[in-house]
Amino acid sequence: MPRPITATINLAALTHNLGVARAHAPHAKVFAVIKANAYGHGLLRAAGALRAADGFAVLEFDAALQLRSAGYAQRIVLLEGFFDRREAVEGAARRLATVVHSEEQLRLLDGLAAGARLDVLLKINSGMNRLGFAPDAVGAAYSRLQEHPGVGKVTLMSHFADADGARGVDWQLTAFERAATGIAAPRTLANSAATLRYPATHFDWIRPGIMLYGSSPFAGQSAAALGLQPAMTLASEIISVCTLKPGDTVGYGGLFRAEKPTRVGIVACGYADGYPRHAPNATPVRVGDRLTGTVGRVSMDMLCVDITDMPEAGVGTRAVLWGEGNPIDDVAQAAGTVSYELMCALTARVPVIEQD
Ligand SMILES: *Cc1c(COP(=O)(O)O)cnc(C)c1O
C-alpha cells in the first residue's frame, strides 16, 4: 500500500460549475480563469473539463503556450500581460491575447509586426490600485492601441477589489464608466463574486475563477447554496491511533492538552502536502462519515484528529481534509485563510486521481 493521501479532481464538477457561471451570465462569454495551474487542479486537466469556455485566462506565458499546443483554439489571455519583447512577439505569433496595464507594456508592443493582429485587454485601474491605467489616461492609451498596425481587437478590462464584500462594485463601476465614456469596445470586469451577485457587471466577458473549482467567494454563503460542486477532494487515512491521559499533549509544542481521556487519530497529511501549518485546534476534518477536528500542531507529514467519540474510527479510516463532505471554505475559514490559498498550495508529492 502506498502512502494513502490523494487529491481527487472531479472533472464533472468543473464542467457543472462552468454551467453555473454561464447560467448567471447568459449573455456574456466566459474566460475560464485557470492561472496558477488551474488553482492547483492541473492546467490541462482543468482545461479539458472546461473546454466549453469561450476563452481561458492564465498568468504564465508557458501555460498559455501549453494550451495552444494542446489544440485549444479559443482566446487565451495573459492576465498580467507580456513581461518582455520576446513574449510579445512570440505571443502574437501563437495568437495569444494580452492584458496591457501600463505605459511600459504599451512600449513592449512597439516591435510587433504590422498585421500581427494581437488582441489586447486594456486594463483600467478603477480602484483596486494595483495594475491598470488611471481613468484619465485611458482615452490616450486606447487611441494608441487602435492606431497600432499590429493590434487586433481591443477589450476594456478592470478588476474588482470587494465584489464579495460590503463595499460592493458600484464605486468601481462608476470610475470605470467615466474612464470608458465614448469608447465603443467590449468590456470585461466580473470575477466569480461579481458574476454571482452583480448582473450589471457582466458586460461582454465574465472571468470566473474560484467558483469553477466549487468554492464560494462569499463568507456568509456556502458553495452548496450557490449550486457549486467541490472539484478537489484532499483525502488520506488514519495511520495510527494514540490514547491520551488527562494532561498529555499532542505533537510539536504541545499545543493540545487532553483534559479527559482522548483518542487521537494520526492522519498521513501535513504541510508538505499543502495542508496549512497554521490551522488551529478544531479545524474540521471528516473522518469516516462524521466531522471532527484537528488537535495539536500540523507537522510536515502528519496531523492529528480527535476521534474520542468515534469508536468506529481507527487505522485505515478515511479522512477528508477538504472537499466532498468537508467544504474547503469551512477549512479555510477555520485556518484563517481562503480556499484559493489551500487549493494553490497542494504540493507535487500528492498523487492526483481524476474522477469523471
Ligand atoms: C484571478 C482573477 C480572476 C478570477 O477571480 P476569482 O475570484 O477566482 O473568480 C479574474 N480576473 C482577474 C484579473 C484575475 O486575476
PDBQT file of the ligand as one rigid body, heavy atoms in Angstrom, charges set to zero:
ROOT
HETATM    1  C1  LIG A 401      -7.765  35.573 -10.682  1.00  0.00    +0.000 C 
HETATM    2  C2  LIG A 401      -8.516  36.563 -11.466  1.00  0.00    +0.000 A 
HETATM    3  C3  LIG A 401      -9.890  36.400 -11.722  1.00  0.00    +0.000 A 
HETATM    4  C4  LIG A 401     -10.715  35.304 -11.085  1.00  0.00    +0.000 C 
HETATM    5  O1  LIG A 401     -11.079  35.689  -9.772  1.00  0.00    +0.000 OA
HETATM    6  P1  LIG A 401     -11.958  34.730  -8.856  1.00  0.00    +0.000 P 
HETATM    7  O2  LIG A 401     -12.138  35.500  -7.593  1.00  0.00    +0.000 OA
HETATM    8  O3  LIG A 401     -11.149  33.491  -8.645  1.00  0.00    +0.000 OA
HETATM    9  O4  LIG A 401     -13.218  34.471  -9.570  1.00  0.00    +0.000 OA
HETATM   10  C5  LIG A 401     -10.500  37.308 -12.578  1.00  0.00    +0.000 A 
HETATM   11  N1  LIG A 401      -9.800  38.333 -13.116  1.00  0.00    +0.000 NA
HETATM   12  C6  LIG A 401      -8.502  38.527 -12.861  1.00  0.00    +0.000 A 
HETATM   13  C7  LIG A 401      -7.796  39.683 -13.469  1.00  0.00    +0.000 C 
HETATM   14  C8  LIG A 401      -7.813  37.665 -12.026  1.00  0.00    +0.000 A 
HETATM   15  O5  LIG A 401      -6.514  37.886 -11.783  1.00  0.00    +0.000 OA
ENDROOT
TORSDOF 0
